[in-house]
Amino acid sequence: MSQSYEVIFENNKKWVESKLADDPDFFHDLAMAQNPDYLYIGCSDSRATAEELMGAKPGEVFVHRNIANIVNTLDMSSTAVIQYAVEHLKVKHIIVCGHYNCGGVKAAMTPEDLGLLNPWLRNIRDVYRLHQSELDSIEDENKRYDRLVELNVQEQCINVIKMACVQERYILEEYPVVHGWVFNLRTGKIIDLEIDFEKILKDIQKIYNLTSSDWVMSRKTKKS
C-alpha cells in the first residue's frame, strides 16, 4: 500500500483516541441513532466537505453528494436520500449547496462530448437554457460561471420542492424548509442565496402540486 493510503488509518486511530479522551461514551452514543436536523445536498468536489464547512459534528447532518449537486427526480440515489431524510429522519431543513469554481458547471458550459457525463451535465445545460438571456448578458466569463453556479442551486431547490414527500410533510408539520447555498472556495464563506421557499411553493403549485392542497394557505391556516 502507498504511504498516503496508510496515513488514513493512522489519522483514524488518532481521531478515535481524541474523541474518547474528550468523551468516553462518544462512540457508544453515536451508535445508538442519528437525529439530524439537516439534509445537505452538495457537490462531490473534494474541496467542499459538508460537515467541515458547516462546523457540524457527527450525527448532525445527513449528506448526499454528486457532481454539481444535481437533484434529478429520475435519479434514484438522490430521491431515495431525500425521501428517507424527510419521512424517516424528519429533517427540518434541506440545503442544496453548490460552490464557485465547480468543475461540473464549467464542463456544462463547454461545447465538448464528455461521453457518459453528457446526460448528467445536461441537467446544468437545461439550467443555462432557462436563464440564457441573463447569463449571456454577463460579459465577464468568470462572473457568468459564478452566476450559473447560483442558478443551478436555485433550480435544484425547485426540484426538491417538486417531490411529493416534501410537499406532504410541509403541509402537516411546516417542515422541511428548503435552502440554497453557495460555498465560496476563494473566501471559505457560505453564501445564503435566500431562496424564497414559500414563494416558490406558490409559484409552482398549479403545475407540481401532488397533494390536492393549498400548501401556503394550509400553513397560514395552522398559524391563525
Phi, psi and omega in degrees: 000148178288155182298323181295327178290317181295330179300327180303317182287328174294318178296321178297318179299317179294322179296315179300314180298320181292322179293317180292328178293324179282323184207105182300338182261010187305308184283331174298313180292322181296326183283345185293309183186166173244144181217060184284146174272344189237136163253124181249120177249109186228184180275152179285354182310132184293347181270351186239076182272129189300301187297321183293314182290337178270348185067034185263156179261163175305133179095353184263341184223127173269129193237136169229132181226141174208178181295119175067027174044054182272138171243099179248121186291353173270355179267108184297331182296305182292320182291325178294319178299313181297314181297318179297316181296321184283314188273328186252317178276342179058045178298150181263339183223135172247121183249123169259119186237114172264185177208146175295157184063035180282122181295325179295317179293319178298317179297323180290342178269358185255127179284083184210142176280114183251022174064236184296341178284342185306307182295329179290313181290342177299332176301321180282323176299324177296324176297317178300316180299318181295330185240030187298320182298313180295315184292319181290342179279350179271110185287320181288120185298320180293322178290325177295319177299313178299319182293323177294324175303314181294315181293327177296318176300314181301314181292325177290328173299318178297320178297324176297315183294336179292341188285138184300318183297326178289314180299313186294317181289326180298321178298318185282322191235357183066016174222156002276159173257138183261135181234149176243125180236158167230132176267122181270104181296338184281337182238343183083003185265148173271132177252121176276117180285357176053052176299127180277089188302311182293325178295318178297317176307312182294318184293324185261001188301317185301323185269319191251007179293120179250013188239351185059030180230156174271102188302308185291317180294326178299320180292317181295324179295321180295324184284333185281000000 
